[in-house]
């Protein structure tokens, strides 16, 4: 367990040192990339992956039955 924590600490330190020594231009570019990724994933979640099962079925049993039917349905 101690070895795992040490590995995570070394990885964190590696990235921390890299970002802290980065120029202002690099930090700004990374900030723009992260903001764009967050916006893209929010838009994808809202518009392209709605919670279909939650709206159509009330219980977990109904949801699982529907999914099983869809997975085992023959073409």
C-alpha positions in Angstrom: 0.0 0.0 0.0 2.8 2.4 0.9 4.5 1.6 -2.5 1.2 2.5 -4.3 1.0 5.9 -2.5 4.6 6.5 -3.3 4.0 5.9 -7.0 1.0 8.2 -7.1 3.1 10.9 -5.2 5.9 10.6 -7.8 3.4 10.8 -10.7 1.7 13.8 -9.1 5.1 15.5 -8.5 6.1 14.9 -12.1 3.1 16.7 -13.5 3.1 19.4 -10.9 6.7 20.3 -11.7 6.0 20.2 -15.4 3.0 22.5 -15.2 4.6 24.9 -12.7 7.6 25.3 -14.9 5.5 25.9 -18.0 5.4 29.3 -19.7 2.3 31.5 -19.4 1.4 30.7 -23.1 1.4 26.9 -22.4 -0.8 27.3 -19.3 -3.2 29.4 -21.3 -3.4 26.8 -24.1 -4.0 24.0 -21.5 -6.7 26.0 -19.9 -8.4 26.5 -23.2 -8.2 22.8 -24.0 -9.7 21.8 -20.6 -12.5 24.3 -20.9 -13.3 23.1 -24.4 -13.3 19.4 -23.3 -15.7 20.2 -20.4 -18.1 22.1 -22.7 -18.0 19.3 -25.3 -18.8 16.6 -22.8 -21.6 18.6 -21.2 -23.2 19.2 -24.7 -22.8 15.6 -25.6 -24.4 14.4 -22.4 -27.3 16.8 -22.6 -28.2 16.5 -26.3 -26.9 13.2 -27.5 -27.1 10.9 -24.4 -30.4 11.7 -22.7 -31.5 9.5 -19.8 -33.9 7.4 -21.9 -34.4 4.6 -19.4 -35.2 6.9 -16.5 -37.9 8.7 -18.4 -39.5 5.6 -19.9 -39.3 3.1 -17.0 -39.9 3.6 -13.3 -38.3 0.5 -11.7 -34.9 -1.1 -12.0 -36.6 -4.4 -13.0 -38.4 -2.7 -15.9 -35.1 -1.1 -17.1 -33.1 -4.3 -16.9 -35.8 -6.2 -18.7 -35.8 -3.6 -21.6 -32.1 -3.7 -21.9 -32.0 -7.5 -21.9 -34.7 -7.6 -24.6 -32.7 -5.1 -26.7 -29.5 -7.0 -26.3 -31.0 -10.4 -27.2 -33.3 -9.2 -29.9 -32.5 -11.0 -33.2 -32.0 -8.9 -36.4 
